[in-house]
């Protein structure tokens, strides 16, 4: 079974890193959604925004982003909550530390709306190619 939905979503957004030092200039972030992985969204940070020489990608549930735009959400490495009417906070936790980022809510809502256009809520299972995913997970050949 393969998905007939193939519209990936990619949007460039700007985040502001919140910390003890002076507020940061904007940090470019690429938001990605792939119907082949319909339950997840990704935030891709370019090398210049990271401690290393490569980009860093954070993947988390699309439903977490949806919930976090309305009310505090998250209980693992990613926490999201509204900050007033126009800002949304995203906290990313790793063994290397914690990053607190502030996004324009409208940018995240626009990305999420496009992701739901690609795969509507409740249709994620139909968009997922379970046989393909299982073959990849088990190290088999994927068509």
Buried (B, 14 or more C-beta within 10 A) or exposed (E): EEBEBEEBBEBEBBBBBBEEEEEBEEBEBBBBBBBBBBBBBBBBBEEEBBEEEEEBEBEBBBBBBBBBBEEEBBEEEBBBBBEEEEBBBBBBBEEEEEBBBBBBBEBBBBBBEBBBEBBEEEBBEBBBBEEBEEBEEEEEEEE
